[in-house]
Amino acid sequence: MVDESIIIDNIGSMFLAGPPLVKAATGEDISVEELGGAIVHSRVSGGVDYITSTEEEAYERVRNVAMTFNCGQCPGESVKYDEPLYSPEELKNLAPQNYECSLDVKLILSRLFDGSRFQEFKAEYGTTLVTGFAHVKGHLIGLVASNGELTHQASLKGSNFVNLCSHRNIPILFLLNTVPKASQCTSLAQAEDLGRRFKAQACMMATIACAEVPKITLVIGGCFGNDSYAMCGRSFDPNFLFLWPNARVALVDCRSPFADFLEEDENFCMDKSTLKNLEKKLENESTAFYSSARLWDDGVILPQNSREVIAKCLAIIKQKESQTLTRQQQPILRM
């Protein structure tokens, strides 16, 4: 019923019926916090977006939320901004080299945003995806960043946030670093969990495809599998698409044990030498430079230059917004 909701820990609660009705219906003794407290709705149900410890903190959070309404600036007003608290030059040492695990993306965010300030959206829910609002050289953006495997909760969280940015006409920055997974379903419970995850990812893909706001995608690590589609990869044709030199773009990771799955196929027949050549070909053709050489993206940028590049992209987007037409113009026909 609301765009964003805030709850105060140990004070706020939400439920359809209270503990007395649960006691009468089931005989179970349950407290208010266990039934519908702040922790439950911020981490499990996702019913609230922000959790605070005091009322004063909640009021401050309301002010911060109001700052993301994107009401616009007065014409000719100069934009003032703070430099990040941490030097962007440190990003060249933070570029992920091992794609078997995920780097904490907040280390990168603190070196990209003005004053290293970041208003995280649903911080306790779906933690493998980081979403929130920030400024890059005075420009307001929404952030969707990979922080691990894109789970069911993370996908629902991403859909909610992208829809919020679309309604407020806020450009979205995607930081893509997917973790390749090659696990098989060995039980009905795992199959049901995988189905729920894919449905949530499909919902996120549909939301991104329908969002009529500018999108900037920066691949900072791996770009593998279906997770890359839900994170506004090349297939969704973002307005700007850049890669770090260490980035990998492929359907599967060349270092993942995909050969084990091929060997289990009865119709599969390939000797080890051919399979090794296939792995080497995949490794060579999944590099960032192979992708850029074929104009599949807008280029490879150095990690330490990411803040400058993103700011230039946002300035171009801002300039395009100011070039609005009062009416639909017909093409000029010269006689």
C-alpha positions in Angstrom: 0.0 0.0 0.0 3.0 2.3 0.3 6.2 2.9 -1.7 8.6 2.4 1.2 8.0 1.4 4.8 9.9 1.8 8.0 9.6 -0.2 11.2 11.1 0.5 14.7 12.7 -2.5 16.4 11.0 -3.7 19.6 8.2 -1.1 19.0 6.6 -1.7 15.6 4.7 -4.9 14.7 2.4 -6.2 12.0 0.1 -9.2 11.9 -3.5 -10.1 11.0 -4.2 -11.5 14.4 -2.4 -11.1 17.7 -0.8 -13.7 20.0 -4.1 -14.2 22.0 -5.9 -15.5 18.9 -2.9 -17.8 18.0 -3.1 -19.2 21.6 -6.9 -19.8 21.3 -6.7 -21.3 17.8 -3.5 -23.5 18.1 -2.6 -23.4 21.8 0.8 -22.0 20.9 2.4 -19.4 23.1 4.1 -16.8 20.9 5.4 -13.3 21.5 4.6 -10.2 19.5 8.2 -10.0 18.1 8.2 -13.7 17.0 4.8 -13.3 15.3 5.2 -10.1 13.5 8.1 -8.0 14.8 10.7 -5.9 13.0 13.2 -8.8 12.5 10.5 -11.1 11.0 9.3 -8.6 8.5 12.7 -7.2 7.5 14.5 -10.5 7.1 11.9 -13.2 6.4 8.7 -11.7 4.8 10.2 -8.6 3.3 7.1 -6.6 4.3 9.2 -3.6 5.5 12.1 -1.9 3.8 14.0 -0.2 6.6 14.5 -1.2 10.3 15.6 1.3 12.8 16.4 1.1 16.5 14.9 4.4 17.7 12.1 6.8 16.7 14.6 9.6 16.0 16.5 7.3 13.6 13.1 6.5 11.9 12.4 10.2 11.4 15.8 10.7 9.8 15.2 7.7 7.6 11.9 9.3 6.4 13.9 12.5 5.4 16.4 10.4 3.5 13.6 8.6 1.7 12.0 11.9 0.7 15.3 13.0 -0.8 15.0 10.2 -3.4 11.7 11.4 -4.8 13.7 13.0 -7.7 11.8 16.2 -7.8 14.5 17.8 -9.9 16.7 20.8 -9.5 16.1 24.5 -10.3 17.4 25.5 -13.7 21.0 26.8 -13.5 21.5 25.5 -10.0 25.1 24.3 -9.5 25.6 20.7 -8.3 27.8 20.3 -5.2 29.1 16.9 -4.2 31.6 15.3 -1.9 34.4 13.0 -3.0 34.3 9.4 -1.7 35.9 8.8 1.7 38.0 6.1 0.1 40.1 6.7 -3.0 38.8 5.2 -6.3 42.4 4.3 -7.1 42.0 1.4 -4.7 39.4 -0.3 -7.0 42.2 -1.7 -9.2 43.2 -3.9 -6.2 39.6 -4.9 -5.5 38.8 -6.2 -9.0 37.6 -9.8 -8.5 40.0 -12.4 -9.9 38.4 -15.5 -8.4 34.9 -16.2 -9.6 34.3 -19.1 -7.3 33.4 -16.7 -4.5 31.8 -13.3 -4.5 33.5 -10.1 -3.3 31.6 -7.9 -0.9 30.3 -5.3 -3.3 30.0 -2.7 -0.6 33.8 -2.3 -0.7 33.4 -1.1 -4.3 30.4 1.1 -3.6 32.3 3.0 -0.9 34.8 4.1 -3.6 32.2 5.1 -6.2 29.6 7.3 -4.5 29.6 10.8 -3.2 30.9 10.9 0.4 30.7 7.1 0.4 27.0 7.5 1.3 24.6 4.8 0.4 20.9 4.4 1.4 20.4 0.7 1.2 16.9 -0.6 0.4 15.8 -3.8 2.2 19.2 -4.3 3.7 18.1 -7.3 5.8 16.2 -9.1 3.0 17.8 -11.0 0.1 21.3 -10.0 1.1 22.9 -11.6 -2.0 21.6 -8.6 -3.9 22.4 -5.0 -2.8 19.9 -2.3 -3.8 19.6 1.3 -2.8 20.0 5.0 -3.7 23.2 7.0 -3.9 24.7 10.0 -5.8 27.6 10.1 -8.3 28.9 13.6 -8.7 25.6 15.0 -7.6 23.5 12.7 -9.9 20.9 10.6 -8.1 20.9 6.9 -9.1 19.4 3.6 -8.1 21.8 0.7 -7.6 21.3 -3.0 -8.2 24.5 -4.9 -7.4 25.4 -8.6 -7.3 26.6 -9.7 -3.9 26.4 -13.5 -4.4 24.0 -15.9 -6.0 20.7 -14.4 -7.1 18.3 -16.2 -4.8 14.5 -16.2 -4.7 14.3 -13.4 -2.1 17.0 -11.4 -3.9 15.1 -11.5 -7.2 11.9 -10.3 -5.5 13.8 -7.5 -3.8 15.3 -6.5 -7.2 11.9 -6.4 -8.9 10.5 -4.2 -6.1 13.4 -1.8 -6.3 13.6 -1.5 -10.1 9.8 -0.8 -10.2 10.4 1.9 -7.5 13.1 3.6 -9.6 10.9 3.3 -12.7 8.1 5.2 -11.0 10.4 7.9 -9.8 12.3 8.2 -13.1 15.7 7.4 -11.5 18.5 5.9 -13.7 19.6 2.5 -12.5 23.2 1.3 -12.2 23.8 -2.5 -12.4 27.0 -3.9 -11.0 27.2 -7.4 -12.3 29.3 -10.1 -10.7 27.5 -13.4 -10.9 28.8 -16.6 -9.2 28.6 -19.7 -11.5 26.7 -22.5 -9.9 26.5 -26.1 -11.3 24.6 -28.0 -8.7 22.1 -30.7 -9.7 18.7 -31.3 -8.1 18.7 -34.5 -6.2 15.4 -34.1 -4.3 11.9 -32.8 -4.9 12.5 -30.0 -2.3 15.6 -28.8 -4.3 13.6 -28.9 -7.5 10.8 -26.8 -5.9 13.3 -24.3 -4.5 14.9 -24.0 -7.9 11.5 -23.5 -9.6 10.7 -20.7 -7.2 14.0 -19.1 -7.8 13.6 -19.2 -11.6 10.1 -17.7 -11.3 11.3 -14.8 -9.2 14.2 -14.2 -11.7 11.7 -14.2 -14.5 9.7 -11.6 -12.6 12.8 -9.5 -12.2 13.6 -9.8 -15.9 10.1 -8.6 -16.9 10.4 -5.7 -14.5 13.7 -4.6 -16.0 12.4 -5.0 -19.5 9.4 -2.8 -18.8 11.3 -0.1 -16.8 11.4 3.1 -18.9 14.4 4.6 -17.2 18.0 4.8 -18.4 20.1 1.7 -17.4 23.9 1.5 -17.0 25.5 -1.9 -16.6 29.1 -2.4 -15.4 30.5 -5.9 -15.3 33.0 -6.0 -12.5 33.6 -9.8 -12.4 31.8 -12.8 -13.8 28.8 -12.6 -16.1 27.6 -16.2 -16.3 24.3 -18.0 -16.8 20.7 -17.0 -16.1 21.7 -14.6 -13.3 23.3 -12.3 -15.8 20.0 -12.0 -17.7 18.2 -10.9 -14.5 21.0 -8.3 -13.9 20.4 -6.4 -17.2 23.1 -8.0 -19.2 23.8 -7.4 -22.9 20.5 -9.1 -24.0 18.5 -6.3 -22.4 20.4 -3.6 -24.3 21.2 -1.2 -21.5 21.9 2.5 -22.4 25.6 2.0 -21.4 27.5 -1.3 -20.9 31.1 -1.4 -19.7 33.4 -4.1 -18.5 36.4 -4.2 -16.2 39.5 -5.9 -17.7 39.1 -8.9 -15.4 35.5 -9.5 -16.5 34.3 -12.7 -17.9 31.2 -13.0 -20.2 29.9 -16.4 -21.1 26.9 -18.7 -20.7 29.0 -21.1 -18.5 32.3 -20.6 -16.7 35.2 -22.4 -18.4 36.5 -23.4 -14.9 33.1 -24.9 -13.8 32.8 -28.7 -14.0 30.5 -28.7 -17.0 32.4 -31.6 -18.5 31.0 -33.9 -15.7 27.5 -33.1 -16.9 28.4 -33.8 -20.5 29.9 -37.1 -19.7 26.6 -38.2 -18.1 24.8 -37.7 -21.4 24.4 -40.9 -23.3 24.5 -39.1 -26.6 27.7 -37.3 -25.8 30.9 -38.6 -27.4 34.1 -36.5 -27.2 37.7 -37.5 -26.3 39.6 -35.6 -23.7 41.8 -33.8 -26.2 38.7 -32.3 -28.0 37.2 -31.4 -24.6 40.4 -29.7 -23.5 40.4 -27.6 -26.7 36.8 -26.7 -26.1 37.6 -25.5 -22.6 40.5 -23.4 -23.9 38.3 -21.9 -26.6 35.7 -21.0 -24.1 38.3 -19.4 -21.8 39.7 -17.3 -24.7 36.3 -16.2 -26.0 34.9 -15.2 -22.6 37.3 -12.4 -21.9 36.3 -8.7 -21.7 38.6 -7.8 -24.6 37.0 -10.5 -26.9 33.6 -9.0 -26.2 34.6 -5.4 -26.8 36.5 -6.3 -29.9 33.2 -7.4 -31.5 31.3 -4.3 -30.3 29.1 -6.3 -27.9 29.5 -3.5 -25.3 30.7 0.1 -25.0 34.3 -0.8 -24.0 36.7 -1.9 -21.3 37.4 0.6 -18.6 39.9 0.6 -15.8 38.4 0.0 -12.3 39.8 3.3 -11.0 38.1 5.2 -13.7 34.6 3.8 -13.0 33.3 6.8 -11.1 34.3 9.2 -13.8 32.8 7.1 -16.6 29.5 6.6 -14.6 29.3 10.4 -14.0 29.7 11.1 -17.7 27.0 8.7 -18.6 24.7 10.3 -16.1 25.5 13.7 -17.5 24.6 12.5 -21.0 21.3 11.1 -19.6 20.6 14.4 -17.9 21.3 16.3 -21.0 18.9 14.1 -23.0 16.1 14.7 -20.4 16.4 18.5 -20.9 15.9 18.1 -24.6 12.2 17.4 -24.3 9.8 18.1 -27.2 6.5 19.9 -26.6 4.8 17.9 -29.4 5.5 15.0 -31.6 7.4 16.4 -34.6 7.0 15.0 -38.2 10.0 14.4 -40.4 11.2 17.3 -42.5 10.5 16.7 -46.2 12.6 18.8 -48.6 11.2 19.5 -52.0 
